[in-house]
Amino acid sequence: MAEFNYEIVEEIAVLSENPKGWRKELNLVSWNERPPKFDLRDWAPDHEKMGKGVTLSNEEFAVLKETLSKM
């Protein structure tokens, strides 16, 4: 498996937490020292482990935000 690194630049929101302490979070994350993107995924309490998630560019996040506001 290829090695990667990440930095949580900004913690925006915690959407839920399960009994084991894993939390579904919306964050700004820089992957492999690239510009940060919006990231929605499950994280272990110490942010050392993560589940599968979705990463969105600023443009994709704007479309999602607009779509949700119309619902």
N, C-alpha and C positions, 0 to 999 in steps of 0.2 A: 504494500500500500504506500502511495506517495505521502511524504511528510508535508504538513502544512502548519501554519501558525495563524493565530487570530488575536485580536484585541477588541474587547468590548469598549467602544469609545463613549457610548452613552446608554444608560439603562432607561428606557422610556416607560414601560409598563409591565406589570405582572398580571397576566390574565387569569391564571389559576394555579393551584398547587395541589399535588396529590399527597396521599398519606406518607409516602417515602421521602417527601421534601423536594421532589423534582417540580420545577415551575415552568409553565408556558409563558415565555417572555417575548416582548417586542423590544428590540435593541438596535442601535447602530453599531455594526461590527465591521472591522477592517480585516479582511481575509488576505493572508500572504502579503501584508504591507501595502495593499491597494487601498484606494479611497473607500471610506465606509459606505455600507449599504444597509437598508432596513432589513432586519432579520427576525423571523418569527419561528421559534422552535422551543423544545423542551430542554432545560438545563438542569444538571445536578446541582445540589446546594452550593458547592464550591466553584461552580463554572468550569470544572476540570473535565467533565463528560457532557456530551450533548446528544440529543436525538436528531432524527431527520427533520429538516425544516425547509423554509422558503425564504429566499433572499430576493429583495426587490430594489431596483434602481430608484432614484428620485422620481423619474418619470412614471415608472410602473406604480410606485406608491401613490402618486398624485391621482392617477386613474382609479386606483382602488378606493382612495379616500372619497373622490367624487361619486363613484358608484355607490358606496355605502351611504353617503349622505342623501342620496335620492331614494333610498329604500324606505 
